[in-house]
């Protein structure tokens, strides 16, 4: 039996979790005031220490209604500004982020408990999105010519207009990437937003909104309404012209049902049980490195995290040995500086879910080859990165998302079996394939919205010009790329007819008109015209 109870450097919490002077100075300025409503005070635990911290005053239904009223007025003026003007705001924001990068890293760590390198993942994503939509939006919002009904006689173009006011409900796990950056496409498209950030991570949204306003975004165009789900959620859906939600599949189904009754344009990124396939010709070292990143970034609290790994039986034993060793060598710490390989879980609910999944799997016969326990000496919500083998269908984590630093590894007899097992799941968000020669061919057979070859998740997610989203129970719609921009817009096809109508006229009676059009369309087919 391997030693599962070892980490390389266990740094006591002591002064590390108290934050930086920069962060403490910022927190002393009462930063939550601009997101507060008229409801009850909200407090929440600091993930590194568990200490309850006062946060905002919750918003109510009335506060949300007033936010929509203000956003709708400001949004009309914002939509009237040119795409070039809106893009310049994003490009200026890119520069502002660079100046405030260290403080943003502090705040993301303070709210989520993640390691600094994983907080930087969010900064990097924000740079990427700001630049992409700042550079590409003007061209993508120009009228686009399309082939008309009758070539030479019909001029057709496609134009797009913003939906109006988009409601955003964003999660705690990636408060910058999903709680602020995700809005940029909607803003670039000319929409206003009413945004319910998660109650635990409101501060990240607040500072990003401040920076956006300083860079030229009208303050009323981005409304923040944190608060209780029962107060804010229904009012937000009732007022929105479009909706974006990132969260659990169960909540997403409920939101989709309500959105369907209103025919509300909706983007949903939901749960995942993301697979990694280590094929028979994989480079073992690369696969182990990718598995560590893919499973334990942000303590596994990532929608794209790898939670199940299928390894060809020829590589299985060696892979498990090296992966378990690399996992045990990760440094865990509540440190506001670069170095640690993993931080904390976000709070007590996540710790309870992770612990229950691991213990229930153990009870049903699984073996823990790395990790498998909390680490209270580091902080109240730390849990060792955990690798299991022999997980059976009786275990809840076999098919259900854990959303923590836990992964199950399974042997497969063939690459075809790896594909079949990866696809035998209700979810289809992200997947990873490691192979020297069969990666692309295999990736095309995997049922997931994003598939990475010889990388865990960053390659597909970071390809910002391509759409990111899930299939099956992992969601609807997309973020990123032109798809992420157009989903927040109405599409209008405008066709102008010249010279003659598309109907019988003059010498073309009905019979001649029909013969003429049939011949014309035969010719168009022969010439392979669109």
Protein Blocks (a to p, Z undefined) as FASTA:
>chain_A
ZZfbbcfbdcdfklmmnopfklmmmmmnopmlmmpcfbdcdddddfklopacdddddddf
klmmmmmmmmmmmmmmmmmpcfklmmmmmmmmmmmmmmmmmmmmmmmmmmnopafklmmm
mmmmmmmmmmmmmmmmmmmmgccddddfbghjaccddddddfbiacddddfklmmlmmmm
mmmmmmmnopacdddddfklmmmmmmmmmmmmmnopafklpccdeddfklmmmmmmmmpg
bdcddddfklmmmmmmmmmmnopacdddddddddddddfkbcfklmmmmmmmmmmgghhp
afkbcfbdcddfklmmmmmmmmmmmmmmpccdddfbehiabdcdfbfklmmmmmmmmmmm
mmnopacfeghiacfklomkbccddddehiafkbmklmpcfkpabddddddfbfklmmmm
mmncfbdfbccdddfklmmmmmmmpccfbdcehifklmmmmmmmbccddehjlogcjeeh
jklmmmmcccddddddehiacddehjlcfklmmmmmmmmmmmmmmnopZZ
